[in-house]
Amino acid sequence: MSNKQNEEIGPGRSMDLHGPARPWVWPCVFFGLAIVLAACAAPGAPAELSGSAANLEGSKWVLSSLNGNNPVPGSNFTLEFTGDEFGGMACNHYGGKYTAANDGSLSLTEVTSTLMFCSDPEGVMEQETAFFQALEKAAAYRITGDRLEIMNAAGDNTLLFTKKEQSQG
């Protein structure tokens, strides 16, 4: 910067943001950035619950947690989304209609299933009952990488799935 420009700004002062003329600039920049980042990550913000409804279409999932508990060992509960329908296999085959929005809202309706009794593995029928109840109470979803979380209206994570690999059938 020339001396003439320095004289216009004032003696001993410069336009350099690192210099003593504006010691408040960088703290303000960092503070403003912190506010923006905090607002983007605030709990309850739509981005917190969002996936993309398009990400559900054609996706296949395997249950990895039900109401915070691991599935019964030896059970294999699946979930698949196609068109406006969902379905899969628990002890029984099941299905219904779904609607999902990019804001993370999810509705699973008209849940029906076959009525087989399954005694193996032990506890699978009780797990299936809890699974169907959680599906019927679904209100929101979130996809993070290869994980699908389904939450009830209170925001409790009731169902956690992992993406089904092609070789898993």
MARMILO-178755 format. One record per atom (N, C-alpha, C): residue in one letter; x, y, z. Coordinates in pm, whole numbers, plus 32768, in hexadecimal, padded with zeros to 4 digits. Example, Ala and Ser with C-alpha at 12.3 -4.5 7.8 and 13.67 -1.06 7.14 Angstrom:
<nodes>
A85277DC7830C/A84CE7E3E830C/A85287EB6830C/S85057F1F82C4/S85577F9682CA/S850A80038313/
</nodes>
This chain:
<nodes>
M80557F8C8000/M800080008000/M8059807B8000/S803780DD7FB2/S808A81567FA8/S807681B08021/N80D6820A8034/N80CC826A80A2/N805182C28093/K803082E58017/K7FBC83397FFE/K7F3E82F28030/Q7F30826E8014/Q7EBB82248043/Q7EBB821C80DB/N7F30820A8119/N7F39820581AB/N7F0E828981E8/E7F3182F881A5/E7F0B837B81D8/E7E73838C81D3/E7E328356816C/E7DA183618162/E7D5D831481D1/I7D9382A181F9/I7D5A82508263/I7D7D828D82EA/G7DF282C482F2/G7E218301836D/G7EAE82D58389/P7EFA832783CD/P7F85830283E9/P7F8C82878444/G7FE18227841F/G7FF481AE8470/G7F8581488461/R7F29815D8406/R7EB9810083F3/R7EBD80CB8364/S7E8D80538352/S7E8C801982CB/S7E0B7FCA82B8/M7DF37F9D823E/M7D7E7F4D821C/M7D947EB9823C/D7E087E93826C/D7E277E08828B/D7DCF7DD882FE/L7D7E7D7082E8/L7D247D3C8350/L7D707CFD83C3/H7DED7CDC83B0/H7E3E7CA1841B/H7E7F7D0C8472/G7E7E7D868443/G7EC37DF18489/G7E727E2784FF/P7EAB7E858547/P7E6C7EBB85BF/P7DF47F1485A3/A7DDE7F3D8524/A7D727F988506/A7CE97F5A851F/R7CDD7ED58510/R7C5C7E938520/R7C6C7E128570/P7C8F7E1A85EF/P7CA17DA0863D/P7C1E7D578658/W7BAF7D968640/W7B2C7D5A8659/W7AF97D0585E5/V7B357D10856F/V7B017CCE84F7/V7AFF7C368506/W7B6F7BFA8527/W7B737B67852B/W7B1A7B2D8599/P7B187B658612/P7AB87B2F8673/P7A287B378643/C7A057BA385FD/C797D7BB085C8/C79617B47855D/V79C37B308506/V79B47ACB849E/V799E7A4284DC/F79F17A1F853D/F79E4799C857E/F7962799085CC/F793979FA8610/F78BC79F9865C/F784579E885FE/G78457A31858F/G77DA7A25852D/G77D3799A84F1/L7846796184D2/L784B78DA849B/L781778758500/A783A78878580/A780A782D85E9/A7773783385F5/I773878A985E9/I76A778B885F0/I76657871857B/V769A78838503/V76627841848D/V766977A9849C/L76DB777684C5/L76E976E584D5/L768E76AF8542/A767F76F685AF/A762876CA861C/A759776C885EE/A756E772A859F/A74E5772D856E/A74C976B98510/C752B769384C2/C751976228466/C750E759E84B0/A754975928524/A754A7514856D/A74EA751485E3/A7493757685EE/A7439757E8661/A73DB75088663/P73C574CA86D9/P7368745A86E3/P72DD748386B6/G729C74298670/G721474448643/G720E748E85BE/A727D74BB858D/A727C74FE850C/A725C749784A1/P721774BC8437/P71F2745C83D1/P726A740D839C/A72DF744B8390/A73537404835C/A737A739183B9/E7359739C8438/E737A73338497/E732F72B18477/L72B672BD8445/L72657247842B/L726072228398/S729D726F8345/S7287725982B8/S72DE71EC827F/G72A771AC8221/G72ED715681C4/G72C0718F8141/S72AA713D80E5/S72677167806C/S720570F9804C/A718A711E8034/A712570B98014/A715670627FA1/A71A2709E7F45/A71D970517ED6/A723C6FE67F06/N72806FFF7F79/N72DE6F9C7FAE/N72986F207FE4/L72186F2A8006/L71CE6EB48034/L71A46E5D7FBE/E71826E9A7F50/E71526E517EDC/E71B56DE57EB1/G71866D697EAE/G71D86CF97E81/G723F6CC97EE7/S72406D057F5E/S72A46CDE7FC1/S72786C638010/K72DB6C18803E/K72C46B9E808B/K73176BA3810A/W72DA6B7D817B/W73176B8E81FE/W73076B108253/V73626B0082B3/V735F6A928313/V735C6ACF83A0/L73006AA083F4/L72F16AD4847C/L736F6ABB84CE/S73A06B268510/S74136B158569/S73F46B3F85F8/S73836B85860E/S735B6BAA8696/S72C56BC68698/L72826B958701/L71F36BAB8715/L71DF6BE187A2/N71B06C5C87AB/N719D6C9E882D/N721C6C9B8882/G728F6CAB8840/G73106CB08885/G734C6C2988A5/N730A6BBC887D/N733D6B358898/N73666AEF8818/N73C96A998823/N73F26A4887B0/N738269E6878D/P737669C5870D/P7312696086E6/P733168D88727/V72CA68868730/V72DB67FE8762/V734367B9870A/P73AA677B8746/P740E673586F5/P73CB66CC869B/G73F266CB861E/G73BB666C85BE/G734266A18573/S730E6717859A/S729D67528551/S72D467AB84E2/N728367C2847D/N72AE6813840C/N7238686583DB/F722A68DD840F/F71BC693583E9/F71ED6994837C/T71A3699A830F/T71CB69EF82A0/T715E6A578284/L71856AC1823C/L712A6B2B8215/L71546B5C818B/E70F36B6A8133/E710E6B9680AA/E70A56BFC8081/F70CF6C638037/F70756CCA8006/F70706CC57F6E/T6FF66CBA7F36/T6FE36CB67EA5/T6F656D057E82/G6F736D677E29/G6EFF6DBA7E06/G6EC96DFE7E82/D6E496DE77EA0/D6E0E6E1F7F1A/D6DF56DB17F82/E6E366D3F7F6F/E6E236CCE7FCA/E6EA66CAA8010/F6E956C6B8084/F6F066C3680CD/F6EE36BA880F6/G6F486B5B8114/G6F2E6AD38141/G6FB06A8D8161/G6FA16A118189/G701769C481AA/G6FF3694381EE/M705669108233/M7049688F8276/M707168A08307/A701E686E835E/A703F686183EC/A703267CC8405/C6FE467A38462/C6FBA67178467/C6F58670483F4/N6F01676683E3/N6E9D67678379/N6EC267CE830E/H6E8C67BA8298/H6E9768218230/H6E3768918257/Y6E5F690F823C/Y6E09697F825F/Y6E1669EA81F4/G6DBB6A4A81F7/G6DC16AB88199/G6D5C6B2281BB/G6D5E6B8D816D/G6D026BFC8180/G6D256C6D8122/K6CE96CE0813C/K6D006D5980ED/K6D596DB8813C/Y6DA76E0880F5/Y6DF86E6D813B/Y6DF86EEF80EE/T6E0B6F5B813A/T6E276FDE8101/T6E9E7016814E/A6EF870508105/A6F70708D8140/A6F87711280FE/A6FB97171814A/A6FD771F68115/A706872188131/N709C727680E6/N7127729F80F6/N714372E2817C/D70D9730B81C4/D70EE73468249/D70FF72DC82B4/G70FC725C828C/G711171EF82EA/G709271B28321/S701E71E482FA/S6FA271A8832B/S6F8A712482E2/L6F4E70C6832C/L6F36704082F7/L6EB3700C8330/S6E636FD082DA/S6DE76F918304/S6DE06F0682C8/L6DD06EA2831C/L6DC06E1782EF/L6D326DED8316/T6CE06DD082B3/T6C536DB282CD/T6C2B6D2D828F/E6BB36D0182B3/E6B796C86827D/E6BD66C0F828E/V6C186C058302/V6C766B98831C/V6C286B16832A/T6C496AB582D6/T6C0C6A3182DC/T6C7B69C882D9/S6C5B69508306/S6CBF68E58303/S6C7B685E82F7/T6CCA67FB82D1/T6C99677282D8/T6C8F674C836B/L6C5166DD8389/L6C3566BA8415/L6C736635843F/M6CEF661C8417/M6D3265A18440/M6D6265AE84D0/F6D68653E8515/F6DA4653A859B/F6E34650C8589/C6E8F655485C7/C6F1C653085BE/C6F516519864C/S6F8764A58663/S6FBC648786E9/S7054648E86ED/D7091649A8679/D7123649A8673/D715165128621/P71AB65628655/P71EB655886D8/P718C65878747/E71AA655E87BF/E715765808832/E714E66188843/G70D4664A8857/G70BE66D98869/G70A0672587E9/V70A366E38778/V7090672886F8/V7002675D86E8/M6F9D6718871F/M6F1367488712/M6EFE67C98762/E6F3567CE87DA/E6F2B6848882C/E6F7568BB87E8/Q6FE7689C87AD/Q703369028764/Q6FE4693486EC/E6FA268DA86A5/E6F5569018631/E6EE1695C8659/T6E9E693F86C9/T6E31699486F9/T6E656A218715/A6ED66A2C875B/A6F126AAF8778/A6F3D6AF486F7/F6F6F6AA88698/F6F9A6ADE8616/F6F246B1C85CD/F6EB56AD485C5/F6E3F6B098580/F6E086B8585C7/Q6E0A6B85864C/Q6DDE6BFB8697/Q6E366C748678/A6EB86C5E8670/A6F156CCC8650/A6EFD6D0085C2/L6EE26CA58564/L6EC56CD084DB/L6E496D2884D7/E6DE06CFF851E/E6D636D4A851D/E6D706DD3855E/K6DD16DE585B7/K6DE56E6585FC/K6E506EBC85B9/A6E816E908548/A6EEB6EDC8501/A6EB96F6884DF/A6F0D6FCC84F9/A6EEA705684DA/A6F5A709F848F/A6FD5706D849B/A704670B1845C/A70B3704B843D/Y710C707283E4/Y717D701C83C2/Y71F7707083A6/R7269702D83AC/R72E9706D838D/R73427002834E/I7380702382DE/I73E16FCC829E/I746A700B82AF/T74C56FC082EB/T754E6FED82FE/T75A96F7D82CC/G75E66F92825A/G763C6F2B8221/G75EB6EAE8204/D76116E3E8242/D75CA6DBF822B/D75686DA0829D/R753D6E0982E6/R74E16DF68357/R745D6E3F833D/L73EF6DFC835D/L736B6E388359/L73346E3483E6/E73126EAA841C/E72D66EB4849F/E72456EDD848D/I71EB6E9984D3/I715E6EBD84D1/I71376EE5855F/M70FA6F5C8569/M70D66F9485EB/M703F6F9F85F7/N700D6F9A8674/N6F806FAF868E/N6F667045869C/A6EE9706B86BB/A6EC570F986C3/A6F0F71428734/A6F3870F9879B/A6F837137880A/A7017714A87E6/G704171178772/G70CC71248748/G712470B28777/D70E8704C87B5/D71346FD887E2/D715B6F82876B/N71D96F5A8766/N72086F0286FD/N71D86E74871E/T71706E4686D9/T71366DC386F8/T716C6D5486A0/L71916D758626/L71C46D1185C8/L72466D418589/L72A96CEE8587/L73276D0C8547/L73466C9B84E6/F73606CBF846A/F737F6C5D8401/F74076C7C83C5/T74456C15838D/T74BC6C28833A/T74996C0182AC/K74DA6C42824D/K74BD6C2881C0/K74DA6B9581A0/K747F6B588159/K748D6ACC8135/K74EB6AC180BD/E75516A6F80CB/E75B06A57805E/E756E6A027FF3/Q75966A137F77/Q755E69C77F07/Q756869317F1E/S75D469037F5B/S75E868737F6E/S759668397FE0/Q754C6891802C/Q74FA6860809A/Q74726830806E/G745B68287FEE/G73DC67F27FBE/G737B68587F9F/
</nodes>
